C-alpha cells in the first residue's frame, strides 16, 4: 500500500512524503510502518487503539473510521493532521 504522510509526521519517515506499508487492515499497515519508523503509529493511534481525534485517515479517498478497515493491493492511504490555532 502507498501511504501518503503529512508534513508534521515526516520527521518519523526520514522526511519521506510517501512510504509503502504492508497489511490487510489499516491497523496492520500502521504497525508495519511503526516497525520501520518507530513512534509513527503512536502519533496516529491512541492508547485505546482508536484513530486520534485530530487525525483523519482516508483509504482511496474514503474516510476510515477505525483500524479494522480492510485494505487490498493497490490501495492508497492518506493521513491528514488537523491544524489548530489559538
N, CA, C and O of each residue as an XYZ file, in Angstrom:
344
protein
N       0.836     -1.173      0.000
C       0.000      0.000      0.000
C       0.888      1.246      0.000
O       1.923      1.292      0.664
N       0.461      2.238     -0.752
C       1.134      3.527     -0.696
C       0.483      4.338      0.422
O      -0.741      4.444      0.502
N       1.315      4.897      1.268
C       0.839      5.701      2.384
C       1.405      7.104      2.224
O       2.621      7.290      2.196
N       0.524      8.086      2.121
C       0.935      9.477      1.995
C       1.005     10.076      3.395
O       0.024     10.072      4.139
N       2.182     10.590      3.737
C       2.485     11.057      5.089
C       2.428     12.586      5.125
O       3.076     13.245      4.312
N       1.658     13.158      6.059
C       1.595     14.616      6.153
C       2.913     15.194      6.678
O       3.671     14.517      7.374
N       3.160     16.416      6.341
C       4.405     17.089      6.724
C       4.720     16.969      8.218
O       5.872     16.693      8.552
N       3.753     17.163      9.145
C       4.102     17.077     10.567
C       4.621     15.705     11.014
O       5.269     15.607     12.056
N       4.348     14.648     10.246
C       4.794     13.306     10.640
C       6.014     12.824      9.858
O       6.500     11.716     10.086
N       6.499     13.634      8.960
C       7.628     13.215      8.120
C       8.942     13.091      8.877
O       9.876     12.454      8.389
N       9.029     13.686     10.049
C      10.254     13.516     10.848
C      10.425     12.048     11.245
O      11.541     11.617     11.534
N       9.342     11.281     11.262
C       9.412      9.857     11.588
C       9.811      9.011     10.383
O      10.328      7.907     10.550
N       9.579      9.512      9.179
C       9.825      8.733      7.971
C      11.052      9.218      7.194
O      11.168      8.972      5.994
N      11.949      9.897      7.872
C      13.132     10.416      7.177
C      12.766     11.452      6.129
O      13.402     11.529      5.077
N      11.752     12.241      6.410
C      11.240     13.304      5.544
C      10.572     12.785      4.269
O      10.357     13.552      3.330
N      10.246     11.506      4.226
C       9.550     10.954      3.059
C       8.057     11.306      3.139
O       7.420     11.139      4.180
N       7.524     11.790      2.031
C       6.120     12.118      1.944
C       5.260     10.936      1.539
O       4.036     10.972      1.664
N       5.913      9.882      1.051
C       5.192      8.674      0.671
C       6.036      7.465      1.045
O       7.225      7.401      0.733
N       5.407      6.513      1.714
C       6.087      5.279      2.105
C       5.177      4.105      1.735
O       3.984      4.286      1.491
N       5.745      2.917      1.696
C       4.971      1.714      1.415
C       4.764      0.940      2.700
O       5.676      0.814      3.517
N       3.554      0.422      2.875
C       3.234     -0.385      4.044
C       2.579     -1.681      3.620
O       2.028     -1.790      2.525
N       2.648     -2.672      4.512
C       2.046     -3.975      4.226
C       1.062     -4.349      5.312
O       1.274     -4.052      6.488
N      -0.026     -5.009      4.908
C      -1.029     -5.483      5.846
C      -2.380     -5.585      5.177
O      -2.598     -5.016      4.108
N      -3.289     -6.312      5.807
C      -4.622     -6.474      5.234
C      -5.656     -5.568      5.898
O      -6.810     -5.524      5.470
N      -5.244     -4.839      6.953
C      -6.116     -3.845      7.597
C      -5.301     -2.582      7.844
O      -4.072     -2.605      7.784
N      -5.981     -1.500      8.116
C      -5.294     -0.250      8.427
C      -4.387     -0.423      9.637
O      -3.256      0.062      9.639
N      -4.874     -1.109     10.665
C      -4.071     -1.339     11.866
C      -2.782     -2.099     11.557
O      -1.727     -1.766     12.096
N      -2.855     -3.110     10.702
C      -1.660     -3.879     10.336
C      -0.659     -3.025      9.575
O       0.546     -3.132      9.801
N      -1.146     -2.183      8.678
C      -0.247     -1.302      7.927
C       0.442     -0.321      8.872
O       1.646     -0.092      8.756
N      -0.309      0.258      9.804
C       0.304      1.200     10.744
C       1.315      0.504     11.648
O       2.339      1.097     11.988
N       1.054     -0.727     12.042
C       2.023     -1.491     12.839
C       3.264     -1.802     12.022
O       4.382     -1.736     12.534
N       3.073     -2.142     10.745
C       4.208     -2.394      9.856
C       5.069     -1.137      9.734
O       6.296     -1.209      9.811
N       4.427      0.003      9.544
C       5.184      1.256      9.435
C       5.898      1.591     10.736
O       7.006      2.126     10.719
N       5.266      1.277     11.867
C       5.883      1.565     13.159
C       7.142      0.727     13.381
O       8.069      1.176     14.055
N       7.184     -0.462     12.831
C       8.402     -1.283     12.941
C       9.564     -0.621     12.205
O      10.707     -0.661     12.661
N       9.257     -0.019     11.071
C      10.307      0.638     10.278
C      10.562      2.078     10.699
O      11.672      2.593     10.560
N       9.527      2.714     11.212
C       9.609      4.126     11.623
C       9.077      4.241     13.048
O       7.935      4.654     13.249
N       9.889      3.882     14.036
C       9.431      3.855     15.440
C       8.785      5.179     15.870
O       9.304      6.264     15.606
N       7.640      5.049     16.537
C       6.900      6.209     17.025
C       5.823      6.699     16.081
O       4.972      7.499     16.470
N       5.849      6.231     14.850
C       4.892      6.693     13.839
C       3.456      6.371     14.232
O       2.594      7.249     14.194
N       3.190      5.131     14.606
C       1.835      4.692     14.932
C       1.253      5.467     16.114
O       0.073      5.817     16.103
N       2.063      5.734     17.119
C       1.584      6.431     18.318
C       1.043      7.819     17.981
O       0.156      8.315     18.676
N       1.548      8.440     16.952
C       1.076      9.771     16.564
C      -0.293      9.714     15.892
O      -0.971     10.734     15.772
N      -0.698      8.526     15.455
C      -1.958      8.362     14.735
C      -3.000      7.642     15.585
O      -4.194      7.921     15.478
N      -2.547      6.718     16.426
C      -3.437      5.832     17.183
C      -3.282      6.101     18.681
O      -2.169      6.209     19.197
N      -4.423      6.206     19.366
C      -4.416      6.449     20.816
C      -4.093      5.167     21.580
O      -3.978      4.091     20.993
N      -3.949      5.302     22.893
C      -3.692      4.160     23.763
C      -4.870      3.183     23.768
O      -4.704      2.021     24.140
N      -6.056      3.642     23.360
C      -7.246      2.795     23.293
C      -7.428      2.158     21.908
O      -8.478      1.587     21.614
N      -6.402      2.262     21.068
C      -6.424      1.727     19.699
C      -7.499      2.368     18.825
O      -8.112      1.697     17.995
N      -7.724      3.661     19.014
C      -8.610      4.443     18.158
C      -7.766      5.430     17.366
O      -6.694      5.843     17.808
N      -8.259      5.801     16.195
C      -7.589      6.864     15.447
C      -7.758      8.148     16.249
O      -8.868      8.496     16.652
N      -6.663      8.843     16.475
C      -6.709     10.065     17.284
C      -7.699     11.071     16.696
O      -7.919     11.128     15.486
N      -8.279     11.853     17.587
C      -9.330     12.798     17.220
C      -8.881     13.816     16.173
O      -9.672     14.202     15.312
N      -7.639     14.249     16.235
C      -7.149     15.273     15.311
C      -6.558     14.693     14.024
O      -5.987     15.426     13.217
N      -6.695     13.382     13.834
C      -6.168     12.698     12.649
C      -7.336     12.143     11.834
O      -8.281     11.581     12.386
N      -7.257     12.305     10.542
C      -8.206     11.672      9.617
C      -7.385     10.785      8.684
O      -6.322     11.175      8.202
N      -7.905      9.585      8.444
C      -7.237      8.648      7.547
C      -8.211      8.294      6.441
O      -9.365      7.948      6.696
N      -7.731      8.386      5.201
C      -8.550      8.075      4.045
C      -7.924      6.916      3.285
O      -6.712      6.872      3.076
N      -8.770      5.979      2.877
C      -8.356      4.871      2.024
C      -9.062      5.080      0.698
O     -10.290      5.040      0.620
N      -8.273      5.304     -0.341
C      -8.854      5.575     -1.667
C      -9.905      6.681     -1.591
O     -10.973      6.571     -2.193
N      -9.601      7.731     -0.858
C     -10.411      8.933     -0.712
C     -11.698      8.733      0.099
O     -12.567      9.605      0.103
N     -11.821      7.590      0.784
C     -12.966      7.358      1.666
C     -12.444      7.276      3.102
O     -11.498      6.536      3.373
N     -13.048      8.025      4.016
C     -12.545      8.081      5.383
C     -12.663      6.731      6.093
O     -13.714      6.091      6.076
N     -11.568      6.321      6.712
C     -11.544      5.114      7.541
C     -11.908      5.525      8.957
O     -11.355      6.491      9.482
N     -12.824      4.810      9.577
C     -13.299      5.159     10.916
C     -12.544      4.430     12.023
O     -12.512      4.886     13.166
N     -11.932      3.284     11.675
C     -11.200      2.539     12.696
C     -10.107      1.686     12.061
O      -9.970      1.631     10.839
N      -9.346      1.031     12.906
C      -8.171      0.280     12.451
C      -8.519     -1.035     11.771
O      -7.644     -1.679     11.192
N      -9.778     -1.445     11.830
C     -10.174     -2.706     11.195
C     -10.510     -2.525      9.714
O     -10.859     -3.495      9.041
N     -10.411     -1.310      9.204
C     -10.735     -1.059      7.801
C      -9.886     -1.971      6.911
O      -8.661     -1.990      7.031
N     -10.540     -2.732      6.014
C      -9.786     -3.658      5.171
C      -9.007     -2.941      4.082
O      -9.406     -1.877      3.608
N      -7.894     -3.539      3.697
C      -7.054     -2.991      2.634
C      -6.782     -4.072      1.593
O      -6.737     -5.264      1.896
N      -6.603     -3.618      0.368
C      -6.338     -4.521     -0.744
C      -5.152     -3.988     -1.538
O      -4.846     -2.796     -1.498
N      -4.506     -4.870     -2.243
C      -3.352     -4.492     -3.055
C      -3.702     -3.291     -3.932
O      -4.748     -3.272     -4.580
N      -2.840     -2.313     -3.948
C      -3.052     -1.122     -4.765
C      -3.787     -0.001     -4.073
O      -3.890      1.091     -4.631
N      -4.312     -0.229     -2.859
C      -4.993      0.840     -2.130
C      -4.009      1.954     -1.773
O      -2.813      1.720     -1.602
N      -4.541      3.157     -1.667
C      -3.743      4.304     -1.234
C      -4.319      4.843      0.065
O      -5.532      4.993      0.212
N      -3.432      5.128      0.994
C      -3.817      5.641      2.315
C      -3.272      7.054      2.430
O      -2.096      7.305      2.165
N      -4.138      7.967      2.826
C      -3.699      9.340      3.061
C      -4.023      9.696      4.496
O      -5.139      9.488      4.972
N      -3.022     10.236      5.176
C      -3.175     10.644      6.575
C      -3.214     12.169      6.613
O      -2.349     12.837      6.046
N      -4.215     12.703      7.280
C      -4.391     14.151      7.389
C      -4.349     14.534      8.860
O      -5.036     13.928      9.683
N      -3.546     15.534      9.192
C      -3.471     16.062     10.558
C      -4.251     17.371     10.590
O      -4.024     18.255      9.764
N      -5.170     17.492     11.545
C      -5.895     18.740     11.720
C      -4.967     19.768     12.358
O      -4.175     19.442     13.243
N      -5.070     20.976     11.911
C      -4.278     22.066     12.480
C      -5.201     22.941     13.307
O      -6.373     23.117     12.975
N      -4.667     23.481     14.377
C      -5.476     24.384     15.195
C      -4.624     25.576     15.581
O      -3.395     25.515     15.584
N      -5.293     26.636     15.900
C      -4.582     27.831     16.364
C      -5.327     28.403     17.550
O      -6.496     28.089     17.774
N      -4.666     29.220     18.285
C      -5.316     29.738     19.464
C      -5.024     31.177     19.699
O      -5.512     31.756     20.670
